[in-house]
C-alpha cells in the first residue's frame, strides 16, 4: 500500500511537469497521481489492458494523473 502511494505520488509529480502550464503544486500533483493510479487501473481494466509490476503501476498512475490534470484544467476554463 505504501509503495502504491509513493509510485502514485511520483506519477502525479511527473504528470504535473509534463502537462504544459505547470502543475497545481507538489501536494496536489501527488494527490492527483494517487487518484490517477485508481483511475488508470479502472480504465485499464475496462479496456482489457493490464500492466504488471511497479513500472506498470507507475505508467498506469501517470496516464490516470494526466487525464485528471487535463479534466481539471478543462473544468477550470469553463468555470
N, C-alpha and C positions, 0 to 999 in steps of 0.2 A: 504494500500500500504506500509506504513512504517513497519507494523507488518510483512509483507511478506519479506521485506528486512532484518529485524532483524532475522527472522527464517532462511532465506536463508544463512545469514552470519554465524549463529550458525552451520547449516548443513555443510557448507564448512569448517569451522574450525574443526569440528568433523571428516569429511572425510579426511582432511589433517593429522590428528592424527592417524586415523585407518589404512590408507594405509602405507605399510611398506616403509621405507626410508624417512619418514617425508613428510611434505608438501612443498609448494612453498613459504612459508612465510604467515603471518597472512592476509595481504591485498589481496594477490592473492587467498588464500583459501576462503576468504569471497566472493570475486567476483565469484569464481567457484561455491560456494554454491548458490548464487543468480541465476546464469545461470543454475545451476543444478536443481533448482526449476522449471524453464521453461522447461528444457529437460525432467525431471521426469514427469511433468504434461502432456507433449505431448506424451511421451511413454505410460504413464498410460491410456491416452485417446485411443491410438491406440490399446492397449491390453485389453481394457474394464475394467480397474482397476480404481476404484475411492476411495480414502481415504479422508474422510471429516475432517474438523476441523483443528485446529492448529497442533496437533500431526500428523495428516495425511499429512499436508503440509511439516512438518519437515522431516518425513520419505521419502516423495517423493523427496524433495530437497537433502536429504542425499544420496539417491540412485543415483540421477542425478549427483551430485557432484563427487561421486566415479567413475562413468562412465567417466566424464570429466577428472579427475585426471589420471585415467588409460589410456585413449586415449592420453593425453598429454605426458605421460611417454613413450608410445609406439612410438609416433612421435619423441620424443627426442632421443630415442635409434636408430631409423632409420637414423636420420639426422646426 
